[in-house]
Amino acid sequence: MHKIRIFVAAVLCVLFPTALVSCFTGVESTPKITAKDVKKRHATQTPEEAYTADVAGQPTAEWKAGKKWRVTDDRIGLVFQPLRSGVYASGLAGKDIELDSICPVTGITGERETQIVLHAPDGTPLIFRSSVTYDDFMRRKTFDIPFAVEQSLVDNMRALLAGNKYYILVSRRQDAAGRDTTGLRYMPVTVLDVVPGDELRPLRVLFRGDDGKTESLMMTCGSGRTATRNFATLFAFDDPRRRYPTITDPVWDLIKHSRVRQDMTREECRLALGAPDEYTQVPSTGGMVELWKYDNGMYLRFDDGRLSVFRM
């Protein structure tokens, strides 16, 4: 019966073109396509994606006494065993903690666990218990301590990026004082340093543009679900302007400033604002209408591939 309804709807659309919109929306809705869906269609790894793909911290088998982590949040105190009844380590945010030893222990359930002993800058012992068995732990390529950034990860990324020139792809960044700000897209910048970030974006990349300003970007690493702000989404090796010779200079100036105007193409708008968080294709009597939505409230409508309405 479902197939019959679809067949009838298709016939009606042919016989009555003016009912085109109702034919499509009345029988089957056009699915919303997210940025993740778009990404799946372009799964080929770019040179920028391959560039940092292997950057990680040390395998656990290489951990030695003195290894450091930068604490990103005071909540890390709750991760460690209490110093005494009801008292947990505090005031560690922004400080470095160091590894003392790793050993197998028996947990309260009788299962074999891994105990990681570290210490705070004042020498306070910090004991972290993992339910992973010691043998499994020592085979891990990486292991994260909550609310802390592994210093070797920072060092490895610094060795790769510092001193090099890239083209920045995004407008949102932080100024020298750590305040959120915006700047030009696609401008050349030189990476000055890489330092610890926070628990969600463990790397902070400091850079200087041709304008002389020192700014920074928070960056993720790896390929997991939380790794959404990797090097490839922030930087390019080559000047992006060269890839789009048909874009006029006035339009490119708008793109660099993250602005759009009526009659810009979808590609020009994507370059200016980034990929939408959600877009929907809707058939109409005049062709295909495309709606772009961003999480910050921006809204764009394209008719026949050209920007017709937008809200910034």
C-alpha positions as CSV (number, residue, x, y, z in Angstrom):
1,M,0.0,0.0,0.0
2,H,2.9,2.4,0.8
3,K,4.4,1.8,-2.6
4,I,1.0,2.5,-4.2
5,R,0.8,5.9,-2.4
6,I,4.2,6.9,-3.5
7,F,3.4,5.9,-7.2
8,V,0.1,7.9,-7.0
9,A,2.0,10.9,-5.6
10,A,4.6,10.7,-8.4
11,V,1.8,10.6,-11.0
12,L,0.1,13.6,-9.5
13,C,3.3,15.6,-9.5
14,V,3.7,15.0,-13.2
15,L,0.1,15.9,-14.0
16,F,0.0,18.9,-11.7
17,P,3.4,20.6,-11.6
18,T,1.9,23.4,-9.4
19,A,1.4,20.9,-6.7
20,L,5.1,19.9,-6.7
21,V,5.8,21.1,-3.1
22,S,2.8,19.4,-1.6
23,C,3.5,16.2,-3.5
24,F,7.0,15.9,-1.9
25,T,6.2,17.1,1.5
26,G,2.9,15.3,1.8
27,V,4.1,11.8,1.1
28,E,7.7,11.8,2.2
29,S,9.7,14.4,4.0
30,T,13.2,15.5,2.7
31,P,15.7,14.3,5.3
32,K,17.8,16.9,7.1
33,I,21.5,16.5,6.3
34,T,24.0,17.3,9.0
35,A,27.6,18.4,8.8
36,K,28.6,14.9,9.7
37,D,26.8,13.5,6.7
38,V,28.7,16.0,4.5
39,K,32.0,14.9,6.0
40,K,31.2,11.2,5.3
41,R,30.9,12.1,1.6
42,H,34.5,13.4,1.6
43,A,36.2,10.7,3.5
44,T,39.6,11.0,1.6
45,Q,42.3,12.0,4.0
46,T,43.8,15.4,3.1
47,P,47.5,16.2,3.6
48,E,46.6,18.4,6.6
49,E,44.7,15.5,8.2
50,A,47.6,13.1,7.6
51,Y,50.1,15.7,8.9
52,T,49.1,15.3,12.6
53,A,47.4,11.9,12.5
54,D,50.2,10.2,14.3
55,V,50.8,12.8,17.0
56,A,50.0,11.4,20.4
57,G,51.4,11.1,23.9
58,Q,53.7,8.3,25.0
59,P,52.7,4.6,25.1
60,T,52.2,3.6,28.7
61,A,55.2,1.1,28.5
62,E,57.4,4.2,28.0
63,W,56.2,6.1,31.1
64,K,59.0,6.9,33.5
65,A,59.2,8.6,36.9
66,G,59.1,12.4,36.4
67,K,56.7,12.3,33.5
68,K,54.4,15.4,33.7
69,W,50.8,16.4,33.2
70,R,49.3,19.9,33.3
71,V,46.2,20.0,35.5
72,T,43.3,21.8,33.7
73,D,40.6,21.6,36.4
74,D,40.5,21.5,40.2
75,R,38.0,18.6,39.9
76,I,41.0,16.4,39.4
77,G,41.2,16.1,43.2
78,L,38.1,13.9,43.2
79,V,39.8,11.5,40.7
80,F,42.6,10.7,43.2
81,Q,42.1,8.7,46.4
82,P,41.4,11.0,49.4
83,L,44.4,12.3,51.3
84,R,42.5,11.3,54.5
85,S,38.9,10.7,55.4
86,G,36.7,13.1,53.3
87,V,39.7,15.3,52.3
88,Y,40.8,15.5,48.7
89,A,43.6,17.2,46.9
90,S,42.8,20.8,45.8
91,G,44.3,23.9,44.2
92,L,46.0,21.9,41.4
93,A,44.5,23.7,38.4
94,G,47.2,25.2,36.2
95,K,50.0,23.2,38.0
96,D,52.1,20.2,36.9
97,I,51.9,16.9,38.5
98,E,54.6,14.2,38.1
99,L,54.6,10.4,37.9
100,D,56.3,8.4,40.6
101,S,55.4,4.8,39.9
102,I,53.0,2.4,38.3
103,C,52.1,-1.0,39.9
104,P,49.5,-3.7,39.9
105,V,47.1,-3.8,43.0
106,T,44.1,-5.7,44.1
107,G,40.9,-3.7,44.1
108,I,38.1,-3.8,46.7
109,T,36.2,-6.3,44.5
110,G,39.2,-8.6,44.4
111,E,40.0,-7.7,40.7
112,R,43.5,-6.8,39.7
113,E,43.8,-3.1,38.9
114,T,46.5,-0.6,38.0
115,Q,47.7,2.0,40.5
116,I,49.4,5.2,39.3
117,V,51.2,7.2,41.9
118,L,51.9,10.8,41.2
119,H,52.8,13.9,43.3
120,A,51.8,17.5,43.4
121,P,54.3,20.4,43.2
122,D,54.4,20.5,47.0
123,G,55.1,16.8,47.2
124,T,51.6,15.7,48.1
125,P,51.1,12.1,46.9
126,L,48.3,11.6,44.4
127,I,47.0,8.0,43.9
128,F,44.9,7.2,40.8
129,R,43.4,3.7,40.4
130,S,42.4,2.3,37.0
131,S,40.2,-0.7,36.6
132,V,42.4,-1.8,33.7
133,T,44.6,-4.7,34.6
134,Y,48.3,-3.9,34.8
135,D,49.2,-6.1,31.8
136,D,46.5,-4.4,29.7
137,F,47.5,-1.0,30.9
138,M,51.1,-1.5,29.9
139,R,50.0,-2.4,26.4
140,R,48.1,0.8,25.9
141,K,49.2,3.2,23.2
142,T,47.7,6.1,25.2
143,F,46.1,6.6,28.5
144,D,44.3,9.7,29.7
145,I,44.2,11.0,33.3
146,P,41.0,13.0,33.7
147,F,41.3,16.8,33.9
148,A,45.0,16.7,32.9
149,V,47.0,17.2,29.6
150,E,49.9,14.9,29.0
151,Q,53.0,17.1,28.5
152,S,54.6,14.7,26.0
153,L,51.6,15.2,23.7
154,V,52.2,19.0,23.9
155,D,55.9,18.5,23.3
156,N,55.3,16.3,20.2
157,M,52.9,18.7,18.6
158,R,55.2,21.7,19.4
159,A,58.0,19.9,17.6
160,L,55.8,19.5,14.5
161,L,54.3,22.9,14.3
162,A,56.5,25.6,16.0
163,G,58.2,27.9,13.6
164,N,56.2,26.9,10.6
165,K,53.9,29.1,8.5
166,Y,50.3,28.0,7.7
167,Y,47.1,29.7,6.5
168,I,44.4,30.0,9.2
169,L,40.9,28.8,8.2
170,V,38.7,30.0,11.0
171,S,37.9,33.4,12.4
172,R,37.2,32.6,16.1
173,R,40.3,32.6,18.3
174,Q,41.7,34.2,21.5
175,D,43.9,37.2,21.9
176,A,47.1,37.5,23.9
177,A,45.1,37.9,27.1
178,G,43.1,34.8,26.5
179,R,39.8,36.6,25.6
180,D,37.6,35.3,22.8
181,T,37.9,37.4,19.6
182,T,37.6,37.2,15.9
183,G,40.1,37.8,13.0
184,L,40.6,37.3,9.3
185,R,40.2,33.9,7.7
186,Y,42.8,32.6,5.2
187,M,45.6,34.9,6.4
188,P,49.2,33.5,6.8
189,V,50.4,32.9,10.3
190,T,53.5,31.6,12.0
191,V,53.2,29.2,14.9
192,L,55.1,30.4,17.9
193,D,54.5,27.7,20.4
194,V,52.1,24.9,21.5
195,V,51.1,24.8,25.2
196,P,48.6,22.8,27.3
197,G,45.0,23.6,26.7
198,D,42.0,22.2,28.6
199,E,40.4,18.8,29.1
200,L,38.3,19.0,25.9
201,R,40.9,20.7,23.7
202,P,44.3,19.7,25.1
203,L,46.4,21.9,22.9
204,R,46.7,25.7,22.6
205,V,48.5,26.9,19.5
206,L,50.0,30.3,19.7
207,F,50.7,32.1,16.4
208,R,51.5,35.5,15.0
209,G,49.9,36.9,11.8
210,D,51.3,39.4,9.3
211,D,49.5,42.1,11.3
212,G,51.9,41.4,14.2
213,K,49.2,40.2,16.6
214,T,49.9,37.2,18.9
215,E,46.8,35.1,19.1
216,S,45.9,31.5,19.9
217,L,43.6,28.6,19.0
218,M,42.4,25.7,21.1
219,M,43.0,22.4,19.2
220,T,42.1,18.8,19.7
221,C,44.1,15.8,18.7
222,G,43.3,12.3,17.5
223,S,40.3,10.9,15.7
224,G,37.7,10.3,18.3
225,R,34.3,11.9,18.6
226,T,35.6,14.8,20.6
227,A,38.4,15.5,18.1
228,T,36.4,18.0,16.1
229,R,38.9,20.9,16.1
230,N,42.0,19.2,14.7
231,F,44.9,20.8,12.7
232,A,43.1,20.2,9.4
233,T,40.0,22.1,10.4
234,L,42.1,25.1,11.6
235,F,45.0,25.4,9.2
236,A,46.0,24.8,5.5
237,F,49.5,24.4,4.0
238,D,48.8,26.5,0.9
239,D,47.0,29.8,0.3
240,P,43.3,28.9,-0.1
241,R,42.8,32.0,-2.4
242,R,44.7,30.1,-5.2
243,R,42.1,27.4,-5.2
244,Y,39.3,29.7,-6.2
245,P,40.5,31.9,-9.1
246,T,36.9,32.5,-10.2
247,I,36.0,34.3,-7.0
248,T,36.3,38.1,-7.4
249,D,38.5,40.1,-5.1
250,P,35.5,42.0,-3.5
251,V,33.8,38.7,-2.7
252,W,37.0,37.2,-1.4
253,D,37.4,40.2,0.9
254,L,33.9,39.5,2.3
255,I,34.9,35.9,2.8
256,K,38.0,36.8,4.7
257,H,35.9,38.9,7.1
258,S,33.3,36.1,7.5
259,R,30.6,38.1,5.8
260,V,28.1,37.2,3.1
261,R,25.8,39.1,0.8
262,Q,22.9,38.2,-1.6
263,D,23.8,36.3,-4.7
264,M,26.9,34.6,-3.3
265,T,27.2,30.9,-4.2
266,R,27.0,28.1,-1.7
267,E,30.8,27.6,-2.0
268,E,31.5,31.2,-1.3
269,C,29.2,31.2,1.8
270,R,30.8,28.0,3.1
271,L,34.2,29.6,2.8
272,A,33.0,32.6,4.7
273,L,31.1,30.9,7.5
274,G,32.2,27.3,7.5
275,A,30.0,24.3,6.9
276,P,26.4,24.5,8.3
277,D,25.5,22.5,11.3
278,E,22.3,21.5,9.5
279,Y,20.9,22.0,6.1
280,T,17.7,20.9,4.3
281,Q,16.8,20.6,0.7
282,V,13.2,21.5,-0.2
283,P,11.7,21.1,-3.7
284,S,9.7,24.1,-4.9
285,T,8.0,25.2,-8.1
286,G,11.1,27.2,-9.1
287,G,13.6,24.5,-8.4
288,M,15.4,23.4,-5.3
289,V,15.6,25.5,-2.2
290,E,18.4,24.9,0.3
291,L,18.3,26.0,3.9
292,W,21.4,26.3,6.0
293,K,21.3,26.6,9.8
294,Y,24.1,27.2,12.3
295,D,24.2,26.5,16.0
296,N,24.8,30.2,16.7
297,G,21.5,31.2,15.0
298,M,22.7,32.1,11.6
299,Y,20.3,31.2,8.8
300,L,20.9,31.1,5.0
301,R,18.5,30.3,2.2
302,F,19.7,29.5,-1.4
303,D,17.5,29.6,-4.5
304,D,19.0,27.9,-7.5
305,G,22.4,27.8,-5.8
306,R,22.5,31.5,-5.0
307,L,22.1,33.2,-1.5
308,S,18.7,34.9,-1.5
309,V,17.9,35.4,2.3
310,F,20.2,35.3,5.3
311,R,20.1,36.2,9.0
312,M,23.4,36.7,10.8
